Amino acid sequence: MTGRAPDDAWTARLRLRRWRSDDRTPFAAMNADPEVMRHIATGPLDRAVSDAMLERIEDEWTRRGHGLWALERRSGGMLLGFCGLAVPALGIPARGPGPAVEIGWRLRRDAWGHGYATEAARATLDVAWRIGLAEVVCLVHPGNERSLAVAERLGMRVTGTVKQRLRRGPTWEILVLRLRRPGEAASPPTGGPRLP
Ligand SMILES: CC(C)(COP(=O)(O)OP(=O)(O)OC[C@H]1O[C@@H](n2cnc3c(N)ncnc32)[C@H](O)[C@@H]1OP(=O)(O)O)[C@@H](O)C(=O)NCCC(=O)NCCS
């Protein structure tokens, strides 16, 4: 059993916060951008699917006590994107009790190249260890160099791959990266499909 993540977290430049109804429009604009969604299995999202995703994010906060935060500069202004903790739909083997928890990030295109994703991800990891997670995973398409660079800056390492079947088009092979809580002893994964 893990603890509840705070509704707000702060870094030197950023605020991670729970979602507001006025986030829906900038969230949908980010999710409709083909460049942002290039390595996401769904591809660009239309408004209804983007709104439904926000509802699932809030539902996860309610059910699990953690989720993806909205990301903005400390001084406020436009939504930059999201970062936080979510349980992936793909069954990923967990090391420790409960399901594997993924650290995820997505920024609107003009917020790339400022170090915001790595800064927000470090704050997310601090929370992950504080609420008692033993490990976080990250699922990244091998062509997503920017996302891999963020994960590697955090110290995450590739431990295997998992197949992701798309509704339309081919099956993707996704990299599974992991990071254990500092000081956490290695233990074999439990549950979910075997990694190759
Ligand atoms: C993945 C993603 C969040 C990475 O964003 P990013 O801006 O490249 O990553 P960071 O926030 O860590 O920024 C790093 C860059 O900021 C630069 N930077 C500028 N100012 C900086 C500062 N003050 N501190 C740190 N880095 C800084 C770094 O030099 C680095 O530049 P580089 O890209 O030229 O190497 C972004 O590409 C994205 O949203 N992609 C689409 C969605 C997606 O694929 N999500 C992941 C699915 S697995």
Ligand as a Chemical Component Dictionary entry (heavy atoms), coordinates in Angstrom:
data_LIG
# 
_chem_comp.id                   LIG 
_chem_comp.type                 NON-POLYMER 
_chem_comp.pdbx_formal_charge   0 
_chem_comp.three_letter_code    LIG 
# 
loop_
_chem_comp_atom.comp_id 
_chem_comp_atom.atom_id 
_chem_comp_atom.alt_atom_id 
_chem_comp_atom.type_symbol 
_chem_comp_atom.charge 
_chem_comp_atom.model_Cartn_x 
_chem_comp_atom.model_Cartn_y 
_chem_comp_atom.model_Cartn_z 
_chem_comp_atom.pdbx_ordinal 
LIG C1  C1  C 0 9.914  13.685 -24.242 1  
LIG C2  C2  C 0 9.909  15.199 -23.999 2  
LIG C3  C3  C 0 9.068  15.533 -22.773 3  
LIG C4  C4  C 0 11.356 15.642 -23.781 4  
LIG O1  O1  O 0 11.421 17.040 -23.711 5  
LIG P1  P1  P 0 12.849 17.779 -23.725 6  
LIG O2  O2  O 0 12.590 19.226 -23.666 7  
LIG O3  O3  O 0 13.678 17.235 -24.825 8  
LIG O4  O4  O 0 13.522 17.247 -22.379 9  
LIG P2  P2  P 0 14.070 18.111 -21.154 10 
LIG O5  O5  O 0 12.954 18.877 -20.586 11 
LIG O6  O6  O 0 14.803 17.203 -20.259 12 
LIG O7  O7  O 0 15.053 19.161 -21.845 13 
LIG C5  C5  C 0 16.341 18.788 -22.275 14 
LIG C6  C6  C 0 16.867 19.820 -23.229 15 
LIG O8  O8  O 0 16.727 21.132 -22.627 16 
LIG C7  C7  C 0 18.005 21.821 -22.684 17 
LIG N1  N1  N 0 18.011 22.836 -21.625 18 
LIG C8  C8  C 0 17.855 24.181 -21.858 19 
LIG N2  N2  N 0 17.835 24.851 -20.706 20 
LIG C9  C9  C 0 18.005 23.937 -19.723 21 
LIG C10 C10 C 0 18.075 24.026 -18.301 22 
LIG N3  N3  N 0 17.983 25.217 -17.679 23 
LIG N4  N4  N 0 18.234 22.898 -17.593 24 
LIG C11 C11 C 0 18.324 21.692 -18.199 25 
LIG N5  N5  N 0 18.272 21.548 -19.555 26 
LIG C12 C12 C 0 18.101 22.658 -20.300 27 
LIG C13 C13 C 0 18.992 20.682 -22.573 28 
LIG O9  O9  O 0 20.265 21.067 -23.011 29 
LIG C14 C14 C 0 18.355 19.663 -23.516 30 
LIG O10 O10 O 0 18.562 20.125 -24.823 31 
LIG P3  P3  P 0 18.770 19.147 -26.100 32 
LIG O11 O11 O 0 17.401 18.690 -26.443 33 
LIG O12 O12 O 0 19.315 20.034 -27.133 34 
LIG O13 O13 O 0 19.669 18.044 -25.655 35 
LIG C15 C15 C 0 9.310  15.930 -25.227 36 
LIG O14 O14 O 0 10.130 15.666 -26.337 37 
LIG C16 C16 C 0 7.880  15.513 -25.529 38 
LIG O15 O15 O 0 6.945  15.997 -24.920 39 
LIG N6  N6  N 0 7.709  14.604 -26.532 40 
LIG C17 C17 C 0 6.394  14.199 -26.972 41 
LIG C18 C18 C 0 5.655  13.332 -25.977 42 
LIG C19 C19 C 0 6.417  12.071 -25.655 43 
LIG O16 O16 O 0 6.991  11.446 -26.539 44 
LIG N7  N7  N 0 6.384  11.680 -24.374 45 
LIG C20 C20 C 0 7.104  10.522 -23.894 46 
LIG C21 C21 C 0 6.451  9.260  -24.210 47 
LIG S1  S1  S 0 7.458  7.883  -23.658 48 
# 
loop_
_chem_comp_bond.comp_id 
_chem_comp_bond.atom_id_1 
_chem_comp_bond.atom_id_2 
_chem_comp_bond.value_order 
_chem_comp_bond.pdbx_ordinal 
LIG C1  C2  SING 1  
LIG C2  C3  SING 2  
LIG C2  C4  SING 3  
LIG C2  C15 SING 4  
LIG C4  O1  SING 5  
LIG O1  P1  SING 6  
LIG P1  O2  DOUB 7  
LIG P1  O3  SING 8  
LIG P1  O4  SING 9  
LIG O4  P2  SING 10 
LIG P2  O5  DOUB 11 
LIG P2  O6  SING 12 
LIG P2  O7  SING 13 
LIG O7  C5  SING 14 
LIG C5  C6  SING 15 
LIG C6  O8  SING 16 
LIG C6  C14 SING 17 
LIG O8  C7  SING 18 
LIG C7  N1  SING 19 
LIG C7  C13 SING 20 
LIG N1  C8  SING 21 
LIG N1  C12 SING 22 
LIG C8  N2  DOUB 23 
LIG N2  C9  SING 24 
LIG C9  C10 SING 25 
LIG C9  C12 DOUB 26 
LIG C10 N3  SING 27 
LIG C10 N4  DOUB 28 
LIG N4  C11 SING 29 
LIG C11 N5  DOUB 30 
LIG N5  C12 SING 31 
LIG C13 O9  SING 32 
LIG C13 C14 SING 33 
LIG C14 O10 SING 34 
LIG O10 P3  SING 35 
LIG P3  O11 DOUB 36 
LIG P3  O12 SING 37 
LIG P3  O13 SING 38 
LIG C15 O14 SING 39 
LIG C15 C16 SING 40 
LIG C16 O15 DOUB 41 
LIG C16 N6  SING 42 
LIG N6  C17 SING 43 
LIG C17 C18 SING 44 
LIG C18 C19 SING 45 
LIG C19 O16 DOUB 46 
LIG C19 N7  SING 47 
LIG N7  C20 SING 48 
LIG C20 C21 SING 49 
LIG C21 S1  SING 50 
# 
